[in-house]
Amino acid sequence: MRPLRLAAVLGLLALDRATKLWALSALAPIGTIPLLPFFDLTYVENTGAAFGMGKGANGAFMLVSLGLTGALLWMMRGWPQDKPSLHWGGLLVVSGAMGNLYDRLAYSFVVDFLHVHYWPVFNVADSCITVGACLLAWGLKDEVPATKKKT
């Protein structure tokens, strides 16, 4: 992994950990801090995935995170270097998956605290996964599957 990309992963993991540690220590006792008419900081211990799916399936999500991280790192080795959206998207997804995996291993739940009303509570790692997935989709949109030949 290139030094800049490694630094980005470590920086995102550090940001995720710092914000979650703050949420655990300062926000958990309070519960919610209203900030804007549409946005709060709300402490949630999430044992499932997005939108409350798979509640209590912590072990399964740990395996999925490990598998996804390993598969992405392996696939990224073969991606063209002139496609930064692929590499940065992959690294964002890996960073987010690792951040939430840390929580699952350390606490048996993921710390969520960012709450845009009418949307599930999320965290920095979730944001990395979402933005990374969008970058991956953008980078892959013009890729021709290996089984298809150009004519």
C-alpha positions as CSV (number, residue, x, y, z in Angstrom):
1,M,0.0,0.0,0.0
2,R,1.4,3.4,-0.9
3,P,2.4,5.7,2.0
4,L,-0.2,8.4,1.3
5,R,-3.0,5.8,1.1
6,L,-1.8,4.1,4.3
7,A,-1.7,7.5,6.0
8,A,-5.2,8.2,4.8
9,V,-6.5,4.8,6.2
10,L,-4.7,5.4,9.5
11,G,-6.0,9.0,9.7
12,L,-9.6,7.9,9.0
13,L,-9.3,5.2,11.6
14,A,-8.0,7.7,14.1
15,L,-10.8,10.1,13.4
16,D,-13.4,7.3,13.7
17,R,-11.9,6.2,17.0
18,A,-11.6,9.7,18.5
19,T,-15.2,10.6,17.7
20,K,-16.5,7.3,19.0
21,L,-14.4,7.6,22.2
22,W,-15.9,11.1,22.7
23,A,-19.4,9.6,22.1
24,L,-18.8,6.9,24.7
25,S,-17.5,9.2,27.3
26,A,-19.4,12.4,26.8
27,L,-22.5,11.6,24.8
28,A,-23.6,8.3,26.3
29,P,-24.5,9.8,29.7
30,I,-26.5,12.5,28.0
31,G,-28.1,10.6,25.2
32,T,-28.9,13.3,22.7
33,I,-27.6,16.8,22.0
34,P,-29.8,18.8,19.6
35,L,-27.8,20.9,17.2
36,L,-30.0,21.9,14.3
37,P,-33.7,21.4,13.5
38,F,-32.7,18.4,11.4
39,F,-29.6,17.1,13.1
40,D,-28.7,15.8,16.6
41,L,-25.8,14.0,18.2
42,T,-27.5,10.8,19.6
43,Y,-25.7,7.9,21.3
44,V,-26.7,4.5,20.0
45,E,-25.2,1.0,20.6
46,N,-25.8,-0.8,17.3
47,T,-25.6,-4.6,17.3
48,G,-26.9,-4.8,13.7
49,A,-26.2,-3.1,10.4
50,A,-27.7,-0.1,8.7
51,F,-31.4,0.6,9.3
52,G,-31.4,-1.8,12.3
53,M,-31.2,-4.9,10.1
54,G,-29.6,-8.0,11.6
55,K,-29.9,-6.8,15.2
56,G,-27.8,-9.0,17.4
57,A,-25.8,-10.6,14.6
58,N,-22.5,-9.2,15.7
59,G,-20.4,-12.3,14.9
60,A,-21.8,-12.5,11.4
61,F,-21.0,-8.8,10.8
62,M,-17.4,-9.4,12.1
63,L,-16.9,-12.1,9.5
64,V,-18.4,-10.0,6.7
65,S,-16.1,-7.1,7.7
66,L,-13.1,-9.3,7.6
67,G,-14.1,-10.9,4.3
68,L,-14.9,-7.6,2.7
69,T,-11.7,-6.0,3.9
70,G,-9.5,-8.9,2.7
71,A,-11.3,-9.1,-0.7
72,L,-11.1,-5.4,-1.4
73,L,-7.4,-5.3,-0.5
74,W,-6.7,-8.3,-2.7
75,M,-8.8,-6.8,-5.7
76,M,-7.2,-3.4,-5.4
77,R,-3.8,-4.9,-6.3
78,G,-5.1,-5.4,-9.8
79,W,-6.9,-2.2,-10.3
80,P,-5.4,0.3,-12.9
81,Q,-3.4,3.0,-11.2
82,D,-5.0,5.6,-13.4
83,K,-8.3,5.0,-11.7
84,P,-8.0,6.9,-8.4
85,S,-11.8,6.6,-7.7
86,L,-11.3,2.8,-7.4
87,H,-8.3,3.0,-5.1
88,W,-9.6,5.7,-2.9
89,G,-13.1,4.3,-2.8
90,G,-11.7,0.9,-1.8
91,L,-9.6,2.5,0.9
92,L,-12.6,4.4,2.3
93,V,-14.6,1.2,2.5
94,V,-11.7,-0.7,4.1
95,S,-11.2,2.1,6.6
96,G,-14.9,2.2,7.5
97,A,-15.1,-1.6,7.8
98,M,-12.1,-1.7,10.0
99,G,-13.4,1.1,12.2
100,N,-16.7,-0.7,12.8
101,L,-15.0,-4.1,13.2
102,Y,-12.9,-2.6,16.0
103,D,-16.1,-1.6,17.8
104,R,-17.6,-5.0,17.3
105,L,-14.5,-6.7,18.7
106,A,-14.0,-4.2,21.6
107,Y,-17.6,-3.6,22.7
108,S,-19.8,-6.2,20.9
109,F,-21.7,-3.2,19.3
110,V,-20.9,-0.3,17.0
111,V,-21.0,3.2,18.5
112,D,-23.3,5.4,16.4
113,F,-23.9,9.1,17.2
114,L,-24.6,11.2,14.0
115,H,-28.4,11.6,13.6
116,V,-29.9,13.4,10.6
117,H,-33.6,13.2,11.4
118,Y,-35.6,10.6,9.4
119,W,-32.4,8.6,8.8
120,P,-30.7,6.0,11.0
121,V,-28.0,7.1,13.4
122,F,-24.5,6.6,11.9
123,N,-20.8,7.3,12.5
124,V,-17.6,8.3,10.7
125,A,-16.9,4.8,9.6
126,D,-20.3,4.4,8.1
127,S,-19.7,7.7,6.2
128,C,-16.4,6.3,4.9
129,I,-18.2,3.1,3.7
130,T,-21.0,5.1,1.9
131,V,-18.7,7.6,0.2
132,G,-16.2,4.8,-0.7
133,A,-19.0,2.6,-2.2
134,C,-20.1,5.6,-4.3
135,L,-16.5,6.2,-5.5
136,L,-16.2,2.4,-6.3
137,A,-19.4,2.5,-8.3
138,W,-18.2,5.6,-10.2
139,G,-14.9,4.0,-10.9
140,L,-16.4,0.7,-12.1
141,K,-19.1,2.2,-14.3
142,D,-16.8,2.1,-17.4
143,E,-15.1,-1.1,-16.7
144,V,-15.7,-4.0,-19.1
145,P,-16.3,-7.3,-17.4
146,A,-13.5,-9.8,-18.1
147,T,-16.0,-12.2,-19.8
148,K,-17.2,-9.5,-22.3
149,K,-15.0,-8.7,-25.3
150,K,-15.0,-5.3,-27.0
151,T,-16.1,-5.5,-30.6
